[in-house]
């Protein structure tokens, strides 16, 4: 859903994109974004923060590339690439994985066209859903940049609005009624 709600929208307006993901996790968002960069030929610089990376054994068991029918070699490279080092995955896709928390990372202003906010929900990680966090992300987003997240709670939407984002609820993926699409005005 991040691809449909965020990336495909951003691809319409850009010839190159800078994407920031909060929570690398299984690497699925990175893989799907990589596949779109290959399909469209649009250059994507992808940065992700992850405080608790998955163990290599778990990553090897993930079967996303087989399920999707593409990207096996890229998926392996996404996971095997070094942390804290920019890695060229293809001519169109580069990856920088940062092994840290969003709370600790220093972000440059006006850098990102798109943010995938894939943190666990506020009931699990309340510290990730604060005014300060959304202000930090809004500052790192370019004007017109988009943030997408699966959490559509009122308190989260209000925090995004206080950070200066224009917030809209949109239909969610299967099993989730709605998600949030927010843009920096």
trRosetta pair geometry for C-beta under 8 A, 3 or more apart (Angstrom, degrees):
i j d omega theta_ij theta_ji phi_ij phi_ji
1 4 5.6 -54 -146 41 42 107
1 5 5.6 22 162 -4 76 114
1 148 7.7 -159 124 160 86 134
1 150 7.3 92 77 -89 138 93
1 172 6.6 6 -145 -166 163 54
1 173 4.0 -112 -48 -60 133 106
1 176 8.0 -81 -25 62 168 130
1 179 6.4 130 142 -5 139 160
2 5 6.2 -63 -131 51 25 98
2 6 5.1 -21 -178 25 66 123
2 7 6.7 62 132 -13 73 100
2 29 5.4 -1 64 -125 148 113
2 32 7.6 123 71 81 97 138
2 116 4.7 35 -157 -123 145 113
2 118 7.1 -44 -65 -69 147 113
2 148 5.3 155 -130 94 74 134
3 6 7.0 -58 -105 55 11 82
3 7 4.7 -35 -143 39 53 125
3 8 6.2 63 154 -25 67 95
3 29 7.6 -171 -51 -140 86 70
3 32 4.9 -95 -64 143 135 128
3 33 6.8 -155 -100 -75 94 63
3 36 6.3 175 -150 -46 113 141
4 7 7.7 21 -13 48 14 84
4 8 5.7 -11 -136 18 33 130
5 8 7.9 78 19 39 12 95
5 9 6.9 -18 162 -10 33 123
5 148 4.8 130 106 -128 117 144
5 170 6.0 151 -128 86 120 148
5 179 6.5 -84 -72 87 173 132
5 181 5.6 -135 177 -84 111 112
6 9 6.1 -79 -160 36 18 108
6 10 6.3 5 161 -12 64 113
6 114 5.2 114 168 -157 111 118
6 115 7.9 -118 -147 64 144 38
6 116 6.4 -170 58 -83 168 79
6 146 5.5 179 -137 112 82 124
6 147 7.9 -26 -113 -174 124 12
6 148 4.0 -114 -58 -7 119 137
6 181 7.3 -171 -77 -123 74 92
7 10 5.7 -61 -145 40 31 108
7 11 6.1 36 157 -28 68 105
7 17 7.8 99 -140 148 78 173
7 19 7.4 0 -99 -101 96 137
7 32 7.8 179 18 122 160 99
7 33 5.8 -157 -103 -112 149 85
7 36 5.7 102 146 78 138 170
7 114 6.4 78 -89 -169 58 167
8 11 5.6 -45 -142 28 33 117
8 12 7.3 45 155 -28 57 95
8 36 7.4 -121 -76 -139 72 143
9 12 6.2 -53 -170 17 34 113
9 13 7.7 2 150 2 62 107
9 146 6.3 55 92 -23 129 172
10 13 6.3 -76 -161 44 40 98
10 14 5.9 -9 163 14 78 125
10 17 5.7 80 138 -116 126 134
10 113 5.4 114 -155 139 130 114
10 114 4.8 -64 -55 -63 162 125
10 146 6.0 -136 -67 30 104 125
11 14 6.5 -83 -128 53 27 88
11 17 7.2 -58 -86 -43 61 139
11 36 6.9 -114 -69 162 146 122
11 40 5.9 -90 -159 -131 134 173
11 42 5.8 -166 -135 9 94 165
13 144 7.4 -120 135 153 158 134
14 17 5.1 102 107 -72 150 82
14 42 6.8 87 104 -159 88 133
14 113 6.0 12 -65 -148 159 162
15 42 6.4 -154 -172 -129 35 90
15 43 7.6 27 137 28 67 92
16 42 6.4 -179 -96 -176 36 81
16 43 4.3 -14 -121 68 95 100
16 44 7.3 -175 -164 -75 62 37
16 45 7.6 37 169 -6 101 93
17 42 6.4 45 -2 146 102 119
17 43 7.4 173 28 93 61 55
17 44 4.9 -9 67 -113 98 79
17 45 7.3 -160 99 32 53 66
17 113 4.8 -104 -148 55 80 142
17 114 6.2 6 -175 9 122 117
18 44 7.7 162 -89 -159 24 58
18 45 4.9 -14 -113 66 72 104
18 47 7.6 9 -177 4 85 106
18 111 5.8 -102 129 154 152 74
18 112 5.0 -122 111 -117 100 50
18 113 5.3 119 50 4 70 89
18 114 7.5 166 87 30 49 74
18 142 7.7 103 54 -18 117 121
19 33 6.1 -121 64 -157 173 154
19 44 5.9 6 0 -171 116 107
19 45 7.1 170 25 85 68 51
19 46 4.8 -11 67 -113 107 71
19 47 7.1 175 91 29 56 64
19 112 6.7 76 -131 -152 16 101
19 113 6.9 -46 -73 61 57 87
19 114 4.7 -22 -113 74 79 104
19 115 7.6 162 -163 -87 60 30
19 116 6.9 27 180 -8 105 100
20 47 5.1 -16 -110 72 70 98
20 48 7.4 154 -165 -87 47 44
20 107 7.6 35 -130 -130 156 128
20 111 7.6 80 -48 98 126 105
20 112 4.4 -51 -7 -109 114 151
20 114 7.3 173 28 93 65 54
20 115 4.9 -18 71 -110 97 77
20 116 7.4 -166 95 28 48 67
20 137 7.7 -172 97 -139 139 90
20 140 6.6 15 -12 129 169 132
21 24 6.2 99 104 -85 124 56
21 29 5.7 151 -122 99 142 138
21 30 6.8 -100 2 -64 162 86
21 46 7.0 13 -6 -174 111 93
21 47 7.2 -179 24 94 71 48
21 48 4.0 -14 66 -108 105 93
21 49 7.5 -169 92 26 62 59
21 115 7.5 161 -88 -162 32 53
21 116 4.3 -6 -115 60 81 110
21 118 6.3 -5 -170 18 92 116
22 48 7.7 -165 -70 -151 14 69
22 49 6.0 -10 -124 55 55 101
22 102 5.2 4 -131 -69 110 139
22 115 7.1 29 -12 -179 99 98
22 116 6.9 -157 28 96 67 62
22 117 5.0 13 40 -130 125 55
22 118 6.0 169 79 39 70 62
22 119 5.2 -35 128 -45 116 94
22 128 7.4 144 163 -165 137 122
22 137 7.8 -52 -46 -95 132 129
23 48 7.5 -73 70 -168 24 102
23 49 7.4 -2 -39 82 32 70
23 50 6.2 83 -142 -101 31 80
23 116 7.9 -107 55 115 88 96
23 117 7.9 70 15 -176 111 36
23 118 4.1 -128 69 89 123 88
23 119 5.2 176 -41 -81 132 49
23 120 7.7 150 -108 -23 148 62
24 27 6.2 10 169 -80 88 63
24 30 6.7 10 -147 -28 84 130
24 48 4.1 99 -79 141 95 137
24 49 7.2 -161 -26 83 93 21
24 50 3.8 -65 25 -49 104 132
24 53 6.9 -6 73 -109 125 82
24 97 5.9 28 -81 -132 157 106
25 28 7.2 -34 96 18 110 89
25 29 7.8 73 51 10 110 104
25 50 6.8 -162 -34 -117 41 123
25 54 7.0 56 -175 -33 39 113
25 118 6.6 -91 -5 124 133 128
26 54 6.6 52 -96 -27 52 152
26 59 7.6 166 -148 -112 60 70
26 62 5.7 149 -165 -114 106 148
26 64 7.2 132 144 -42 117 135
27 30 4.9 -56 -163 46 69 117
27 31 5.7 74 138 -28 87 100
27 59 7.3 56 3 -135 132 104
27 62 7.5 131 48 97 106 167
27 64 7.6 -152 88 25 90 156
27 75 6.5 124 119 -152 132 78
27 78 4.8 128 -160 122 134 132
27 79 5.7 -86 -43 -66 159 89
28 31 5.6 -54 -146 36 32 111
28 32 6.3 26 159 -14 67 106
28 64 5.6 -164 -106 -114 86 151
29 32 5.9 -56 -144 40 30 107
29 33 6.1 30 156 -18 65 109
29 116 5.3 145 -175 158 154 170
29 118 6.3 -146 -27 -40 150 156
30 33 5.8 -58 -146 39 29 111
30 34 6.2 36 153 -23 64 105
30 46 5.9 122 -130 155 90 151
30 48 6.5 -64 -71 -37 120 147
30 78 5.2 144 114 -151 133 139
30 95 6.6 51 -159 -116 129 125
31 34 5.6 -52 -148 34 30 115
31 35 6.5 30 154 -19 64 104
31 64 5.8 111 72 123 167 141
31 65 7.1 -121 -159 -74 142 78
31 68 7.4 -177 138 0 124 161
31 71 5.4 111 -167 147 101 150
31 74 6.6 132 -130 108 78 107
31 75 5.0 16 -106 -96 126 92
31 78 6.3 -107 -70 -7 78 163
32 35 5.7 -50 -148 34 33 113
32 36 6.6 34 152 -17 63 103
32 68 7.7 -157 -91 -110 78 149
33 36 5.7 -53 -151 36 34 111
33 37 6.5 37 150 -22 65 103
33 44 6.1 -152 158 145 105 163
33 46 6.1 127 107 -97 143 137
33 93 7.6 138 118 -129 86 124
34 37 5.7 -55 -151 33 32 112
34 38 6.5 28 153 -16 65 105
34 44 7.6 -141 -96 67 44 134
34 46 7.7 -65 -66 -15 79 156
34 71 6.5 117 93 -133 120 125
34 74 5.2 173 141 161 152 143
34 78 7.1 -116 -34 -70 150 126
34 89 6.0 -65 -127 114 126 150
34 90 7.1 115 -163 12 99 121
34 93 4.8 65 -126 -146 79 169
35 38 5.7 -54 -150 37 33 110
35 39 6.2 33 152 -20 66 108
35 68 7.2 -116 -71 161 162 146
35 70 5.9 100 -121 104 123 125
35 71 5.4 -68 -74 -64 105 133
35 74 7.8 166 -64 74 71 154
36 39 5.5 -53 -141 38 33 112
36 40 5.9 9 166 0 69 113
36 42 7.7 -23 133 50 85 110
36 44 7.8 65 86 -32 94 151
37 40 6.5 -66 -136 50 23 93
37 41 7.7 96 173 -83 54 1
37 42 5.7 -105 -132 73 66 71
37 43 7.0 56 -156 -127 114 17
37 44 4.4 -107 -90 9 132 119
37 90 7.3 154 106 67 119 124
37 92 4.3 173 155 127 107 119
37 93 4.6 129 83 -67 156 104
38 41 7.7 26 -169 -69 22 42
38 90 6.3 13 -85 94 99 168
38 92 6.2 170 -80 53 49 137
38 93 7.3 -44 -48 -20 80 125
41 92 6.3 -141 -156 -95 34 143
42 92 6.6 87 83 -164 32 122
43 91 8.0 -82 -102 134 90 66
43 92 5.1 -131 -101 -149 52 65
43 93 7.6 -164 -152 -64 51 39
44 92 6.4 42 17 151 78 83
44 93 5.3 2 63 -111 95 73
44 94 7.5 -168 98 32 56 62
45 94 5.2 -10 -119 63 67 105
45 96 7.6 14 177 1 87 107
46 93 6.6 5 -1 -165 119 87
46 94 6.7 176 28 86 75 50
46 95 5.0 -20 75 -105 104 66
46 96 7.2 175 93 27 53 66
47 95 7.8 150 -88 -161 35 47
47 96 4.5 -14 -110 68 80 104
47 97 7.9 175 -157 -81 51 27
47 98 6.9 24 -176 -10 93 109
47 112 7.8 -104 44 -92 115 115
48 95 7.4 -17 11 -162 104 91
48 96 7.4 164 24 87 60 57
48 97 5.4 -17 67 -115 95 68
48 98 6.9 -171 93 26 44 76
49 98 4.7 -29 -104 74 71 106
49 100 5.7 -60 -152 73 105 74
49 101 6.8 68 158 -176 125 13
49 102 5.2 140 86 -72 151 68
49 105 5.4 -107 -100 -28 142 151
50 53 5.1 86 118 -77 128 72
50 97 6.6 -22 21 -167 111 99
50 98 7.4 143 24 78 62 56
50 99 6.4 -34 76 -114 77 53
51 99 7.3 97 -125 -178 27 56
51 100 6.2 -12 -96 158 71 20
51 101 4.2 24 -79 -76 126 75
53 83 7.4 -108 -48 -78 152 131
53 97 7.9 62 -95 167 126 132
53 99 6.2 -50 -26 -116 119 102
54 58 4.6 -109 175 82 112 126
54 59 5.3 134 102 -56 120 89
54 79 7.9 -48 69 -136 110 114
55 58 4.9 92 62 6 81 103
55 59 7.2 -149 96 -6 42 88
56 59 5.5 -57 -149 37 36 114
56 60 6.3 38 155 -23 69 104
56 79 7.4 128 -126 154 67 117
57 60 5.8 -52 -150 31 31 113
57 61 6.8 27 152 -18 61 107
58 61 5.8 -61 -156 35 34 111
58 62 7.1 49 148 -37 65 93
59 62 5.8 -38 -158 7 38 116
59 79 4.3 146 -177 -158 143 151
62 75 7.6 -134 99 167 116 130
63 66 4.8 -46 -178 44 88 116
63 67 5.7 95 120 -28 87 99
64 67 5.5 -61 -147 38 32 112
64 68 5.9 19 161 -10 71 111
64 71 7.6 -42 115 88 97 120
64 75 6.1 175 73 -126 110 150
65 68 5.9 -59 -140 45 28 104
65 69 7.8 -149 166 21 53 7
65 70 6.6 -110 -158 91 77 28
65 71 4.7 -138 -120 83 96 77
65 72 3.8 137 144 -83 155 61
65 74 7.8 151 -101 56 124 80
65 75 4.6 -132 -52 5 117 147
66 69 7.3 31 -174 -77 29 40
66 72 7.2 54 -54 -87 65 108
68 71 6.2 0 84 31 136 116
71 74 4.6 -62 -159 51 78 114
71 75 5.2 85 136 -33 94 98
72 75 5.8 -56 -146 33 25 111
72 76 6.6 23 157 -16 61 105
73 76 5.9 -55 -152 35 31 110
73 77 6.4 28 152 -16 65 109
74 77 5.6 -59 -148 41 33 111
74 78 6.3 43 151 -29 67 100
74 89 5.6 66 -144 177 93 118
74 90 6.9 -28 -106 -36 118 112
74 93 7.7 38 -149 79 127 147
75 78 5.6 -44 -148 26 32 116
75 79 6.9 19 157 -7 61 105
76 79 6.2 -66 -156 43 31 102
76 80 5.8 12 157 -7 71 118
77 80 5.8 -61 -127 48 31 100
77 81 5.9 49 166 -44 67 99
77 87 7.3 -171 163 146 99 135
77 89 5.6 142 109 -129 131 88
78 81 6.4 -44 -150 9 19 114
78 89 6.7 18 -73 -107 74 136
78 95 6.2 168 -127 -91 73 172
81 85 7.1 -141 166 79 92 100
81 87 3.9 -88 -150 -16 136 171
81 89 7.6 -71 -56 -79 145 90
81 95 5.9 108 74 86 164 125
81 97 6.6 133 94 7 106 122
82 85 4.2 28 86 32 112 129
82 87 6.9 146 39 -61 73 121
82 97 7.9 -174 110 53 37 108
83 97 5.1 -79 -118 99 65 102
83 98 7.0 102 -171 -127 90 18
83 99 4.3 15 -170 -24 148 113
84 96 7.9 15 -149 -168 17 85
84 97 7.5 -53 -26 85 35 66
84 98 6.4 74 -87 -116 60 59
84 99 6.7 -58 -40 17 91 93
85 96 7.3 -150 96 -127 23 73
86 94 5.8 12 -177 170 96 120
86 95 7.3 156 -155 81 51 39
86 96 4.8 -28 -96 -81 68 98
87 94 6.6 164 82 -161 42 71
87 95 5.0 -21 62 63 95 90
87 96 7.4 159 15 -79 71 45
88 91 7.9 31 -178 -85 113 26
88 93 7.7 121 -164 89 54 54
88 94 5.2 -37 -102 -104 55 89
89 93 4.5 -39 64 100 112 104
89 94 6.5 175 10 -105 81 28
89 95 5.6 58 -33 -8 116 110
90 93 4.8 43 44 36 92 95
98 105 5.9 75 129 -105 152 131
100 104 4.9 -112 175 80 113 116
100 105 5.1 132 99 -64 128 91
101 104 4.7 82 60 11 87 100
101 105 7.0 -155 89 -15 43 86
102 105 5.9 -52 -136 27 33 111
102 119 7.4 -72 4 -74 142 130
102 128 6.6 81 53 -130 130 94
102 133 6.5 57 121 -142 126 105
102 136 7.4 138 162 100 97 141
102 137 8.0 -7 -171 -66 129 100
103 127 6.5 -14 -71 145 141 116
103 128 7.5 -101 -49 -93 101 67
103 133 7.2 -53 -87 -95 74 98
107 111 6.9 -140 176 31 89 132
107 136 6.3 109 32 170 128 91
107 137 7.6 41 55 -101 170 41
107 139 7.0 127 92 92 114 97
107 140 3.9 -35 145 -92 135 132
108 111 4.6 85 83 -46 102 134
108 140 6.6 91 73 -130 46 83
109 139 5.4 -65 -115 166 82 86
109 140 6.5 -108 -116 -99 30 40
110 139 7.8 -66 -37 169 58 52
110 140 7.4 -125 -18 -167 19 26
110 141 7.2 -12 -114 101 38 28
110 142 5.1 70 -165 -101 70 60
110 143 7.3 -4 -129 -17 103 72
111 140 5.5 -38 39 -174 99 76
111 141 7.7 -64 54 -97 56 18
111 142 6.9 -134 61 -49 12 86
112 115 5.7 73 129 -62 144 85
112 140 5.5 31 13 135 112 92
112 141 5.2 -56 73 -107 91 56
112 142 6.4 -154 76 -6 35 83
112 145 5.7 86 103 -146 71 144
113 141 7.7 101 -111 -154 10 77
113 142 5.6 -12 -88 33 56 124
113 144 7.8 -18 -142 100 75 88
113 145 5.2 -151 -151 -116 28 87
113 146 7.3 9 152 25 62 79
114 145 6.5 -147 -61 -162 32 84
114 146 5.4 -5 -115 64 71 88
114 147 7.7 154 -165 -85 46 37
114 148 7.7 -7 -168 5 91 100
115 137 5.7 80 -139 -169 170 117
115 140 7.6 95 -78 90 128 111
115 141 6.3 -75 -24 -84 120 112
115 145 7.0 60 -11 156 94 114
115 146 7.2 -158 30 102 71 48
115 147 4.2 -12 65 -111 112 81
115 148 7.3 171 87 24 62 58
116 148 6.1 -19 -116 65 57 93
116 149 7.9 130 -174 -82 45 60
117 137 7.2 1 -83 -125 118 164
117 147 5.7 34 -19 -177 117 101
117 148 6.8 -174 25 85 82 39
117 149 3.9 -33 75 -82 109 110
117 151 7.8 -74 111 29 114 104
118 149 7.3 -161 -71 -125 40 73
118 150 7.5 55 -120 1 63 105
119 125 5.6 -102 164 74 113 145
119 128 4.3 -141 161 148 162 154
119 129 7.4 -158 88 -58 135 83
119 149 7.9 -17 33 -136 80 119
120 124 3.9 -64 139 85 126 135
120 125 4.6 110 70 -2 98 113
120 128 7.4 105 57 41 68 148
121 124 5.5 86 61 17 69 98
121 125 7.2 137 78 35 28 80
121 129 7.7 14 -178 -53 45 144
121 151 5.4 146 -121 -94 83 121
121 153 7.8 100 -161 -17 105 129
122 125 7.0 -81 -118 73 26 56
122 126 5.2 54 -172 -107 72 62
122 128 7.5 -143 -99 67 58 82
122 129 4.1 -60 -94 32 99 161
122 151 6.7 114 -16 -155 93 150
122 153 6.3 -79 17 38 135 154
122 155 7.0 84 -119 83 178 122
122 156 6.4 -144 -42 -66 132 109
123 126 7.4 35 -102 -64 13 86
125 128 4.3 20 130 10 115 120
125 129 7.1 121 101 -14 78 95
126 129 6.1 -75 -155 41 42 104
126 130 7.7 67 153 -55 68 92
127 130 6.6 -28 -164 -19 38 121
127 133 7.7 120 148 -50 56 131
128 133 5.8 105 -170 -114 41 167
129 133 6.6 -54 -83 52 8 144
129 151 7.1 -73 -113 113 129 163
129 155 7.4 67 142 112 120 102
129 156 5.4 -61 -165 -104 115 95
129 159 6.5 132 162 43 68 163
130 133 4.9 102 54 4 76 99
130 134 7.2 -154 93 2 42 86
130 159 6.4 -158 174 -147 20 143
131 134 6.2 -66 -149 45 29 102
131 135 6.0 32 154 -22 68 110
131 159 5.0 -131 -79 -147 57 90
131 162 5.3 -44 -127 95 107 134
131 163 6.5 176 -160 -61 63 90
132 135 5.7 -55 -145 37 28 113
132 136 6.3 33 154 -23 63 105
133 136 5.7 -54 -152 32 30 114
133 137 6.5 24 153 -13 64 106
133 159 7.8 25 59 155 91 133
134 137 5.6 -50 -143 40 37 110
134 138 6.0 41 155 -22 67 105
134 159 5.0 136 8 137 145 95
134 160 5.0 -131 -156 -98 148 53
134 162 7.3 94 84 69 130 84
134 163 3.8 -133 123 -30 99 155
134 165 6.9 -95 176 1 114 128
135 138 5.7 -52 -141 38 30 112
135 139 6.3 33 156 -21 62 106
135 162 7.7 -52 -64 112 97 85
135 163 4.4 -145 -75 -124 55 98
135 164 7.7 79 -117 11 69 99
136 139 5.9 -58 -154 34 26 112
136 140 6.6 18 152 -14 62 110
137 140 5.7 -62 -149 39 34 109
137 141 6.4 36 153 -28 68 106
137 147 6.2 71 144 -99 132 142
137 163 7.2 30 61 166 86 155
138 141 5.7 -54 -148 27 33 114
138 147 7.9 -67 -81 -27 65 141
138 160 7.9 142 -62 -155 118 65
138 163 4.3 167 -14 152 143 109
138 164 5.2 126 176 60 152 101
138 165 5.6 -130 -100 -51 117 96
138 184 5.6 147 -152 -103 79 112
141 145 3.3 -155 -177 79 102 146
141 146 7.9 171 -153 18 133 19
141 147 6.8 -82 -79 -49 148 100
141 184 4.5 160 105 -20 126 146
142 145 4.4 121 54 -48 66 111
142 184 7.0 158 91 68 35 135
143 184 5.9 -119 -125 111 35 104
143 185 7.3 -15 -153 138 82 23
144 183 6.5 -20 -154 -172 35 109
144 184 6.6 -42 13 71 17 81
144 185 8.0 56 -70 -119 46 25
145 183 7.0 160 83 -151 39 62
145 184 4.8 18 51 24 87 118
146 181 6.5 -22 -164 -168 109 85
146 182 7.0 142 -158 78 57 46
146 183 5.3 -27 -99 -97 69 76
146 184 7.9 -128 -66 7 29 77
147 160 7.3 -156 78 -136 138 125
147 165 6.5 -43 31 -134 125 151
147 180 7.8 -5 108 115 88 100
147 181 7.7 151 80 -160 52 38
147 182 4.5 -17 60 64 99 101
147 183 7.7 -170 20 -76 72 29
147 184 7.8 78 -14 -36 101 88
148 179 6.6 35 -173 142 88 124
148 180 6.9 168 -148 90 47 60
148 181 5.6 -8 -102 -105 83 65
148 182 7.6 -179 -76 23 37 71
149 152 7.9 170 97 -61 88 57
149 156 7.4 -115 96 160 143 139
149 179 6.4 -170 95 -172 42 95
149 180 5.2 -2 59 56 86 103
149 182 7.9 4 12 5 99 111
150 172 6.5 77 -145 -138 79 116
150 173 7.5 -42 -116 16 111 106
150 176 5.9 -47 -163 -170 105 163
150 179 4.9 -58 -122 -116 42 108
150 180 7.9 13 86 19 0 77
151 156 5.1 82 125 -2 114 178
151 179 7.6 47 29 -140 23 68
151 180 6.7 -28 82 7 55 119
152 156 7.2 -152 -161 67 10 125
152 157 6.8 25 -167 -51 54 113
152 169 5.4 70 -150 -122 128 104
152 172 7.3 -111 -22 -62 133 121
152 177 7.8 -101 44 82 147 88
152 178 4.6 13 -32 103 172 102
152 179 5.8 -144 -54 -130 109 19
152 180 5.1 161 -101 -46 73 91
153 156 4.5 88 65 6 88 106
153 157 7.1 -161 92 -6 44 86
154 157 5.7 -57 -146 38 33 110
154 158 6.2 32 157 -19 68 106
155 158 5.8 -53 -147 36 30 112
155 159 6.5 34 153 -21 63 104
156 159 5.7 -52 -150 33 33 112
156 160 6.6 33 151 -18 64 104
156 180 7.1 -143 115 -20 116 159
157 160 5.7 -53 -151 35 34 113
157 161 6.4 35 151 -19 65 104
157 167 4.8 146 -156 149 89 156
157 169 7.5 -38 -94 -60 141 92
157 180 6.2 -162 -91 -114 90 138
158 161 5.6 -52 -148 36 34 113
158 162 6.4 36 153 -20 66 103
159 162 5.7 -52 -148 35 32 111
159 163 6.6 31 151 -18 62 106
160 163 5.6 -60 -154 37 33 112
160 165 4.4 -57 169 61 91 127
160 167 4.9 105 97 -76 128 127
160 180 7.1 168 -8 161 165 145
160 182 5.0 -99 177 -114 140 158
161 164 7.8 94 -180 -38 32 9
161 165 6.4 -94 -87 66 33 71
161 166 7.8 54 -113 -109 75 28
161 167 5.5 -80 -64 1 87 124
164 184 6.8 38 115 -137 99 78
164 185 7.0 -124 164 39 86 93
165 182 4.0 31 160 172 132 119
165 183 6.5 144 -162 65 82 28
165 184 5.9 -52 -107 -84 76 57
165 185 7.7 151 -137 -5 32 83
166 182 6.5 158 74 -158 43 66
166 183 5.0 -21 57 61 99 86
166 184 7.8 169 13 -93 83 11
166 185 5.4 81 -24 -46 116 109
167 180 6.1 -24 -160 -162 98 112
167 181 7.7 142 -156 80 50 46
167 182 4.7 -17 -101 -103 69 97
168 180 7.2 140 75 -156 43 63
168 181 5.0 -26 69 68 96 93
168 182 7.2 170 22 -84 66 47
169 178 4.7 9 -177 176 107 137
169 179 7.4 149 -154 76 64 28
169 180 6.1 -44 -101 -98 55 64
169 181 7.8 136 -125 22 9 79
170 178 6.6 146 75 -157 31 83
170 179 5.9 -29 66 67 83 78
170 180 7.3 130 19 -122 83 15
170 181 4.9 39 -9 -8 128 118
171 177 7.6 -89 -145 166 60 45
171 178 6.2 -76 -121 -109 26 63
171 179 7.6 9 108 21 26 84
172 175 7.9 -86 119 78 115 51
172 176 3.4 -95 140 109 141 94
172 177 5.5 62 27 81 121 24
172 178 4.8 -162 -27 -112 102 2
172 179 4.3 119 -101 -27 85 88
173 176 5.3 41 55 40 70 111
173 179 7.3 43 -8 -34 75 131
176 179 6.5 50 129 -56 128 91
